[in-house]
Amino acid sequence: MSFVARAEALVAELAERAAKDWERTYVPENTAAVRTAELPLLIVPEVWGGPGGTITEASAVVRAVARGDASTALILAMHYIQSAKLFAGADPRVEPVAKAILADSSLLSGTASEQRSGPPSRGGRIDSVGRAVPGGWELSGRKRYVTGSLALGHLVVAAHVGDEQGGLGQFLVPLPAEGVRIEENWQVAGLRGSASNDVVFDAVALPPEALLGRAEIGAVAPKDPVFALWWPLLLASVHLGIGEAARAEAFAFARNPRNDGEEGVLADLPRIRERAARIELEIHRARLLLRDALDRAGESLTPAQAAAVKLTVHQHATDAADHAGRLIGAASIWLDHPVQRHLRDLRVALHNPPAEDVVLADLGRDLLEE
C-alpha cells in the first residue's frame, strides 16, 4: 500500500478522535496511528534504506491526514520539513536519526522561536545558548511553539554557539533527555492537538556531533533552500486538507431532507447549490495553485513564490470553510460539529510564518528586481 493510501485509510478514525479536541487537546492516539502506519518513514533517503519520498508525495500524505485531523497533520508536516532539511546531503552525523525513524517511526521537529510574538524571521531574539564543554556541548534556553513536543524522538534547536558573537547553530537533541522539560501550556483556540508547548533546556549535555551547522544571526531556517520550499508547501497542504474536510461536511449536509416542509433534499434549493459552488471554486483554486507549485518545486519555483502559495491556499481554504459553515448554518458553530474545528484550525494556522506582510515584501522585491 502506498504512503498516500495509508494516510487516506486513517482519515475517518483520526477525525473521530479529533472531534474531542476541545476537551482533550493533544490526542496521542492519532500520533500513534500515524506512526503505526509508518508515515514518518517517507522522507528517509534511499541511501539509508528509506523510501526517499518526494515533496509531492509528502504533500499528498499531509493533505490526507489533515482531512482527518489538522493537528496531527501539522506534526507530520513539521517532521517531513525537518527531515528533508536534515537529510539533504546525507550527512553521516544524522544517519542515527534516519535509523531511528526507520526502526520505530520516530518523529522529528525543529524549533527557533522564543517569544510570544516576533519570530526569528522577523528578527526576534534567540537567547538559547550551546556552550562548548569537555566532551561536547551544554544547551540551555527556552523555546516556544514546539510542534508535537509530546511525541518527538528528536528536536533540532536553534541556539547561539558559545555566545552571540559565535553566531547561530543547529543542535540535534534526542528526546527524552535529562535536562529537557516540556511545559504543557498550549492553550489556544485551534490546532489544539499539535502539542505546540514550551520546551525548556536546562544544561542539557550533548555530544560534539550534536552541532549540525552554523548560520549568521537572522538567517536561521528560512534561508535554507530545502526548508524554504518544504515549509510553505507542506503548510499549504495542511490548509488545503482542512478546507477539503469542510467541503465534505457541507456536501454531506446538503444531502439531508429539506427543512421547509417540502419534499426532497437540501441540495434541491438554489441557495444551497450556490453555496456549494462557492466552496468548490475555492477548493479548485487552492488545488491548482498547490499542484502547480509542487510541479515547479526545485526547478523554477522561488522561495518567495512558494510562500505566496502558502498564503493564497490558506485564504482559499478559509473561504471554503466559511462557505461550508454558511451552507450548514447555526449547527456548524456547535462544538460537536466538525466545521467549527476546521474554522478554528485555519484561524490559528494563519499565524504560522511567514506572515502576509513578509510574503508580500519578499514577493514584491523579487518581482521588481528581476
C-alpha positions as CSV (number, residue, x, y, z in Angstrom):
1,M,0.0,0.0,0.0
2,S,1.4,3.4,-0.9
3,F,2.0,6.1,1.8
4,V,-0.8,8.2,0.4
5,A,-3.2,5.2,0.6
6,R,-2.2,4.5,4.1
7,A,-2.9,8.1,5.1
8,E,-6.3,8.1,3.4
9,A,-7.2,4.9,5.2
10,L,-6.7,6.8,8.5
11,V,-8.9,9.8,7.8
12,A,-12.1,8.5,9.5
13,E,-10.5,7.4,12.7
14,L,-8.4,10.5,13.0
15,A,-11.5,12.7,12.6
16,E,-13.4,10.7,15.2
17,R,-10.8,11.3,17.8
18,A,-10.1,14.9,16.8
19,A,-13.7,15.8,17.4
20,K,-12.9,15.7,21.1
21,D,-10.0,18.2,20.8
22,W,-11.7,20.9,22.8
23,E,-11.7,18.8,25.9
24,R,-8.7,16.6,25.3
25,T,-6.3,19.0,23.5
26,Y,-3.4,16.7,22.5
27,V,-4.7,13.3,21.1
28,P,-1.8,10.8,21.4
29,E,-3.8,8.1,19.7
30,N,-3.8,10.0,16.5
31,T,0.0,10.4,16.5
32,A,0.3,6.7,17.4
33,A,-1.9,5.8,14.4
34,V,0.3,7.8,12.0
35,R,3.4,6.1,13.4
36,T,1.8,2.6,13.2
37,A,1.1,3.3,9.5
38,E,4.8,4.2,9.2
39,L,4.1,7.5,7.6
40,P,7.2,9.2,9.1
41,L,9.4,6.9,7.1
42,L,8.5,8.6,3.8
43,I,11.4,11.1,3.7
44,V,14.2,8.9,4.9
45,P,16.8,8.8,2.0
46,E,17.3,5.6,0.0
47,V,21.0,5.6,0.9
48,W,20.0,4.7,4.5
49,G,17.3,2.3,3.5
50,G,14.3,4.6,3.3
51,P,11.8,5.3,0.6
52,G,13.3,8.6,-0.4
53,G,9.9,10.2,-0.8
54,T,9.4,13.5,-2.7
55,I,7.8,16.7,-1.7
56,T,4.8,15.9,-3.9
57,E,4.3,12.6,-2.0
58,A,4.8,14.3,1.3
59,S,2.2,16.9,0.4
60,A,-0.4,14.3,-0.6
61,V,0.1,12.4,2.7
62,V,-0.1,15.5,4.9
63,R,-3.2,16.7,3.0
64,A,-4.9,13.4,3.6
65,V,-4.1,13.3,7.3
66,A,-5.3,16.9,7.6
67,R,-8.8,15.9,6.3
68,G,-9.0,13.8,9.5
69,D,-7.0,15.9,12.0
70,A,-5.2,19.1,11.2
71,S,-3.1,19.0,14.4
72,T,-1.7,15.5,13.6
73,A,-1.1,16.7,10.0
74,L,0.9,19.7,11.3
75,I,3.0,17.4,13.5
76,L,3.7,15.2,10.5
77,A,4.4,18.2,8.2
78,M,7.0,19.5,10.6
79,H,8.6,16.1,10.7
80,Y,8.8,16.0,6.9
81,I,10.1,19.5,6.7
82,Q,12.8,19.0,9.2
83,S,13.7,15.5,7.8
84,A,14.1,17.0,4.3
85,K,16.3,19.7,5.6
86,L,18.3,17.4,7.9
87,F,18.8,14.6,5.4
88,A,19.8,16.8,2.5
89,G,23.3,15.8,1.5
90,A,23.1,12.6,3.5
91,D,25.4,13.9,6.3
92,P,26.7,10.8,8.2
93,R,26.2,12.6,11.5
94,V,22.4,12.4,11.1
95,E,22.3,8.8,10.0
96,P,21.3,7.6,13.5
97,V,18.2,9.8,13.3
98,A,17.3,8.2,10.0
99,K,17.8,4.8,11.5
100,A,15.6,5.7,14.5
101,I,12.8,6.8,12.2
102,L,13.1,3.5,10.2
103,A,13.1,1.5,13.4
104,D,10.0,2.8,15.1
105,S,8.6,5.7,13.0
106,S,10.2,8.2,15.4
107,L,9.1,11.8,14.9
108,L,11.4,14.9,14.4
109,S,10.8,18.6,14.6
110,G,12.7,21.9,14.9
111,T,12.4,25.0,17.0
112,A,13.6,28.6,16.8
113,S,11.0,30.9,18.4
114,E,11.4,32.1,21.9
115,Q,8.9,35.0,22.2
116,R,5.1,35.2,22.3
117,S,5.5,37.2,19.1
118,G,8.4,38.3,17.0
119,P,9.7,35.1,15.4
120,P,13.3,34.9,14.2
121,S,12.1,35.5,10.7
122,R,11.2,39.0,11.9
123,G,14.4,39.4,13.9
124,G,13.0,38.0,17.1
125,R,15.7,37.4,19.7
126,I,17.2,34.0,20.3
127,D,18.7,33.7,23.8
128,S,19.3,29.9,23.9
129,V,23.0,29.0,24.0
130,G,25.0,25.9,23.3
131,R,28.3,26.2,25.2
132,A,31.4,24.1,24.5
133,V,32.2,21.9,27.5
134,P,34.6,18.9,27.9
135,G,33.1,16.1,25.9
136,G,30.7,18.1,23.8
137,W,28.1,20.9,24.3
138,E,25.8,22.1,27.1
139,L,22.5,23.5,25.8
140,S,20.3,25.9,27.8
141,G,17.3,28.0,26.9
142,R,13.5,28.0,26.4
143,K,11.7,27.5,23.2
144,R,8.0,28.3,22.3
145,Y,5.6,26.7,19.8
146,V,7.4,23.4,19.7
147,T,5.0,21.4,17.5
148,G,4.5,17.8,18.5
149,S,6.5,18.3,21.7
150,L,4.9,15.4,23.5
151,A,5.5,13.0,20.6
152,L,9.1,13.7,19.4
153,G,12.1,11.5,19.3
154,H,14.5,14.2,18.1
155,L,14.4,18.0,18.1
156,V,16.6,20.4,16.1
157,V,17.2,23.5,18.3
158,A,18.4,26.9,17.1
159,A,20.8,28.4,19.6
160,H,23.8,30.7,19.8
161,V,27.1,28.8,19.7
162,G,29.0,29.9,22.8
163,D,27.7,33.5,22.7
164,E,26.1,35.9,20.3
165,Q,29.5,36.5,18.6
166,G,29.6,32.9,17.8
167,G,26.6,33.1,15.6
168,L,23.7,30.7,15.5
169,G,23.9,26.9,15.3
170,Q,21.5,24.0,14.9
171,F,21.8,21.5,17.8
172,L,20.3,18.0,17.5
173,V,18.7,16.9,20.7
174,P,17.4,13.3,21.3
175,L,14.2,13.1,23.4
176,P,13.6,12.4,26.1
177,A,16.8,13.7,27.7
178,E,18.0,14.7,31.1
179,G,17.5,18.5,31.5
180,V,14.7,18.7,28.9
181,R,11.4,19.7,30.3
182,I,8.1,20.2,28.5
183,E,5.7,22.8,29.9
184,E,2.2,21.9,28.7
185,N,1.0,25.4,28.1
186,W,-0.5,25.2,24.6
187,Q,-4.0,26.6,25.3
188,V,-5.2,28.1,22.0
189,A,-8.5,28.0,20.0
190,G,-7.3,25.8,17.2
191,L,-4.7,23.2,16.3
192,R,-5.1,22.2,19.9
193,G,-3.8,18.7,19.3
194,S,-0.5,19.8,17.9
195,A,1.0,20.0,21.4
196,S,3.0,23.1,20.5
197,N,4.2,23.6,24.0
198,D,7.2,25.4,25.5
199,V,10.3,23.3,25.9
200,V,13.0,24.2,28.5
201,F,16.6,23.1,28.2
202,D,18.5,23.2,31.4
203,A,22.2,22.5,30.9
204,V,21.4,19.6,28.5
205,A,24.6,17.6,27.8
206,L,25.1,16.8,24.1
207,P,28.0,15.1,22.2
208,P,30.3,17.0,19.9
209,E,28.4,15.9,16.8
210,A,25.2,17.5,18.1
211,L,26.1,20.8,16.4
212,L,24.9,20.2,12.9
213,G,25.9,23.5,11.4
214,R,26.2,27.3,11.8
215,A,24.3,30.2,10.4
216,E,24.5,34.0,10.5
217,I,22.2,35.7,13.0
218,G,18.9,36.3,11.4
219,A,19.5,33.5,8.9
220,V,18.1,30.5,10.7
221,A,16.0,28.0,8.8
222,P,14.1,30.2,6.3
223,K,17.3,30.8,4.3
224,D,17.9,27.1,3.8
225,P,16.9,26.3,0.1
226,V,15.2,23.0,1.1
227,F,13.4,24.5,4.0
228,A,12.3,27.5,2.0
229,L,10.2,25.2,-0.3
230,W,9.1,22.4,2.0
231,W,7.9,24.7,4.8
232,P,5.4,26.8,2.9
233,L,4.2,24.0,0.6
234,L,3.6,21.4,3.3
235,L,1.8,24.0,5.4
236,A,-0.3,24.8,2.4
237,S,-1.1,21.1,2.2
238,V,-2.3,21.1,5.7
239,H,-4.6,24.1,4.9
240,L,-6.0,22.5,1.8
241,G,-6.7,19.3,3.6
242,I,-8.7,21.2,6.3
243,G,-10.7,23.0,3.5
244,E,-11.4,19.7,1.8
245,A,-12.7,18.3,5.1
246,A,-15.1,21.3,5.5
247,R,-16.2,20.8,1.9
248,A,-17.0,17.1,2.6
249,E,-19.1,18.1,5.7
250,A,-21.1,20.7,3.7
251,F,-21.8,18.4,0.8
252,A,-22.9,15.6,3.2
253,F,-25.2,18.1,5.0
254,A,-26.7,19.1,1.6
255,R,-28.0,15.5,1.2
256,N,-30.3,15.8,4.2
257,P,-34.0,16.3,3.8
258,R,-35.3,19.8,3.3
259,N,-36.3,21.7,6.4
260,D,-39.0,23.8,4.9
261,G,-41.7,21.1,4.9
262,E,-41.3,20.4,1.2
263,E,-40.3,17.1,-0.4
264,G,-36.7,16.5,-1.5
265,V,-33.3,17.3,-0.1
266,L,-31.5,20.5,0.8
267,A,-29.4,20.2,-2.3
268,D,-32.5,20.9,-4.4
269,L,-32.5,24.5,-3.0
270,P,-30.8,27.2,-5.2
271,R,-29.2,28.9,-2.2
272,I,-27.6,25.6,-1.1
273,R,-26.3,24.9,-4.7
274,E,-24.9,28.4,-4.9
275,R,-23.0,28.0,-1.6
276,A,-21.8,24.5,-2.7
277,A,-20.5,26.0,-5.9
278,R,-18.6,28.8,-4.0
279,I,-17.0,26.1,-1.8
280,E,-15.9,24.2,-4.9
281,L,-14.4,27.2,-6.6
282,E,-12.2,28.0,-3.5
283,I,-11.0,24.4,-3.2
284,H,-10.5,24.2,-7.0
285,R,-8.3,27.3,-6.9
286,A,-6.3,26.0,-4.0
287,R,-5.7,22.6,-5.6
288,L,-4.5,24.2,-8.8
289,L,-2.1,26.5,-7.0
290,L,-0.6,23.8,-4.9
291,R,-0.3,21.4,-7.8
292,D,1.5,23.9,-9.9
293,A,3.9,24.8,-7.1
294,L,4.7,21.2,-6.4
295,D,5.4,20.6,-10.1
296,R,7.8,23.5,-10.1
297,A,9.4,22.9,-6.7
298,G,13.2,22.5,-7.0
299,E,13.1,24.0,-10.5
300,S,11.5,27.4,-11.4
301,L,9.6,27.9,-8.1
302,T,11.3,30.6,-6.0
303,P,11.1,30.7,-2.1
304,A,9.0,33.9,-2.4
305,Q,6.6,32.3,-4.8
306,A,6.3,29.2,-2.5
307,A,5.5,31.5,0.4
308,A,2.9,33.2,-1.7
309,V,1.3,29.8,-2.5
310,K,1.1,29.1,1.3
311,L,-0.6,32.4,1.9
312,T,-3.1,32.1,-1.0
313,V,-4.0,28.4,-0.4
314,H,-4.8,29.4,3.2
315,Q,-7.1,32.2,2.0
316,H,-8.9,29.9,-0.3
317,A,-9.2,27.1,2.3
318,T,-10.5,29.5,4.8
319,D,-13.1,30.9,2.4
320,A,-14.2,27.4,1.6
321,A,-14.6,26.5,5.3
322,D,-16.5,29.7,5.8
323,H,-18.9,29.0,2.9
324,A,-19.3,25.5,4.4
325,G,-20.3,26.9,7.7
326,R,-22.8,29.3,6.0
327,L,-24.3,26.4,4.0
328,I,-24.8,24.3,7.1
329,G,-26.0,27.2,9.2
330,A,-26.0,27.6,13.0
331,A,-25.4,23.9,13.6
332,S,-21.8,24.4,12.3
333,I,-20.8,26.6,15.3
334,W,-21.6,24.0,18.0
335,L,-18.6,22.3,19.5
336,D,-19.8,18.9,18.4
337,H,-19.7,19.9,14.7
338,P,-16.5,19.3,12.7
339,V,-16.8,22.6,10.7
340,Q,-16.2,24.8,13.8
341,R,-13.0,22.9,14.4
342,H,-11.9,23.4,10.8
343,L,-12.5,27.1,11.1
344,R,-10.6,27.3,14.4
345,D,-7.7,25.3,13.0
346,L,-7.4,27.6,9.9
347,R,-7.6,30.7,12.1
348,V,-4.7,29.5,14.2
349,A,-2.8,28.3,11.2
350,L,-2.9,31.9,9.9
351,H,-0.1,32.7,12.4
352,N,2.4,30.1,11.1
353,P,5.2,32.2,9.5
354,P,5.8,33.8,7.1
355,A,3.1,36.4,7.8
356,E,1.3,38.1,5.0
357,D,3.3,41.3,5.1
358,V,6.6,39.4,4.9
359,V,5.3,37.3,2.0
360,L,4.2,40.4,0.1
361,A,7.5,42.2,0.8
362,D,9.6,39.3,-0.4
363,L,7.5,38.7,-3.5
364,G,7.4,42.3,-4.5
365,R,11.2,42.6,-4.1
366,D,11.8,39.6,-6.2
367,L,9.4,40.7,-8.9
368,L,10.8,44.2,-9.2
369,E,14.4,43.2,-9.0
370,E,14.1,40.7,-11.9
